[in-house]
Amino acid sequence: MANKCQVCVHEQAKQIDEALVNGASIREIVERFGVSRGSVYRHRKEHLPKAIVKAKEFEDIAKADDLLAQIKEIQARTLAILERQEGKDDRLALMAIREVRGNLELLGRVIGELDNVPKVAVLVNSPDWQRVRDAIMTALEPYQDAKSAVVNALSRIST
């Protein structure tokens, strides 16, 4: 059975990782925490990157949660303005509605419910596709190698 990493099981493992991340030398860590040079070297090489990745993932999640909370707060405040203006000032109410809609779009993009990436659907049997294909083939007529390459590529995506 493989030996456990002496740094990972050390009672001050978190502080050792922080020291490594902050640029402390192996010698400094050996002297400060009483671990062997080889253990610190192996830990830095094999375990620290995983710890940093996990920490970064948690940091990203925390930032996303904070952004989501801020968007929700803005939405709540915008809805409150809308409620105050309904029936009083239609112009301000419409402006608030526009803002509510914008907030909802932003929220949808942030949480992944809305996708603004344009999508193109090519229907192989559609008359438009047939005209495009014929135009491409006619343009490629003088270039037989290119025409063959295009035909092969199109046949791969058409099936």
C-alpha positions in Angstrom: 0.0 0.0 0.0 1.3 3.5 -0.9 2.3 5.8 1.9 0.1 8.8 2.7 1.4 12.2 1.8 3.0 13.6 5.0 2.0 17.1 4.1 -1.7 16.2 3.4 -2.0 14.5 6.8 0.0 17.2 8.6 -2.0 19.1 11.3 -1.0 22.3 9.6 -1.6 21.1 6.0 -3.7 24.2 5.1 -1.0 26.6 6.3 1.6 24.6 4.3 -0.5 24.9 1.2 -1.0 28.6 1.8 2.8 29.0 2.3 3.5 27.2 -1.0 0.9 29.2 -2.9 2.3 32.4 -1.5 5.8 31.5 -2.8 7.6 30.2 0.3 10.6 28.1 -0.5 10.7 24.4 0.4 13.5 25.1 2.8 11.4 27.7 4.7 8.5 25.2 4.9 10.7 22.4 6.1 12.1 24.6 8.9 8.7 26.2 9.8 6.6 23.0 9.8 9.0 20.2 10.5 8.3 18.1 7.4 10.8 16.5 5.1 12.1 18.2 2.0 11.0 15.3 -0.2 7.5 15.4 1.3 7.1 19.1 0.6 8.5 18.7 -3.0 6.2 15.7 -3.8 3.2 17.5 -2.2 3.8 20.6 -4.2 4.2 18.6 -7.4 1.4 16.1 -7.0 -1.2 17.5 -4.6 -1.1 21.3 -4.6 -2.4 21.8 -8.1 -5.5 19.7 -7.3 -6.0 21.8 -4.1 -5.6 25.0 -6.1 -8.1 23.9 -8.7 -10.6 23.0 -6.1 -10.1 26.4 -4.4 -10.5 28.1 -7.7 -13.8 26.2 -8.4 -15.1 27.2 -5.0 -14.1 30.8 -5.6 -15.8 30.8 -9.0 -19.0 29.4 -7.4 -18.9 32.0 -4.7 -18.5 34.8 -7.3 -21.3 33.4 -9.3 -23.5 33.2 -6.2 -22.7 36.8 -5.4 -23.5 38.0 -8.9 -26.7 36.1 -8.8 -27.6 37.6 -5.5 -26.8 41.1 -6.8 -29.0 40.6 -9.9 -31.8 39.3 -7.8 -31.5 42.4 -5.5 -31.6 44.7 -8.5 -34.7 42.8 -9.8 -36.5 43.2 -6.4 -35.7 46.9 -6.3 -36.9 47.4 -9.9 -40.1 45.5 -9.2 -40.7 47.7 -6.1 -40.4 50.8 -8.3 -42.7 49.3 -10.8 -45.3 48.6 -8.1 -45.1 52.2 -6.8 -45.6 53.7 -10.3 -48.4 51.5 -11.6 -51.5 53.6 -11.9 -49.6 56.8 -11.1 -47.1 57.5 -13.9 -47.5 55.2 -16.9 -44.2 56.5 -18.5 -42.2 55.6 -15.4 -44.1 52.3 -15.1 -43.2 51.4 -18.7 -39.5 52.3 -18.0 -39.6 50.0 -14.9 -41.1 47.2 -17.0 -38.3 47.6 -19.5 -35.8 47.3 -16.7 -37.5 44.3 -15.2 -37.4 42.6 -18.6 -33.7 43.4 -19.0 -33.0 42.1 -15.5 -34.8 38.8 -16.4 -32.8 38.5 -19.6 -29.6 39.0 -17.7 -30.6 36.6 -15.0 -31.6 34.0 -17.6 -28.2 34.3 -19.3 -26.3 34.1 -16.0 -28.1 30.9 -14.9 -27.9 29.4 -18.4 -31.6 29.5 -19.2 -31.2 31.9 -22.1 -28.8 31.3 -25.0 -28.2 34.2 -27.3 -26.0 32.2 -29.7 -27.6 32.2 -33.1 -28.4 28.8 -34.5 -28.7 27.9 -38.1 -30.7 24.9 -39.2 -30.0 23.5 -42.6 -32.6 21.2 -44.0 -31.1 19.0 -46.7 -34.3 18.7 -48.7 -35.3 22.4 -48.5 -35.4 24.3 -51.8 -33.2 27.0 -50.3 -30.5 24.5 -49.4 -30.8 22.9 -52.9 -30.1 26.3 -54.5 -27.1 27.0 -52.2 -25.7 23.6 -52.9 -26.1 24.0 -56.6 -24.5 27.4 -56.5 -21.5 26.0 -54.6 -21.1 23.1 -57.0 -21.3 25.4 -60.0 -18.7 27.7 -58.5 -16.4 24.8 -57.8 -16.7 23.2 -61.2 -13.3 24.5 -62.4 -11.6 23.3 -59.2 -12.3 19.5 -59.1 -10.1 18.8 -56.0 -11.9 21.5 -54.0 -15.3 20.3 -55.3 -14.5 16.7 -54.2 -13.5 18.0 -50.8 -16.7 20.0 -50.4 -18.9 17.1 -51.6 -17.2 14.8 -49.1 -17.6 17.3 -46.3 -21.2 17.9 -47.1 -22.0 14.2 -47.4 -20.5 13.6 -43.9 -22.8 16.2 -42.3 -25.9 15.3 -44.4 -26.1 11.8 -43.0 
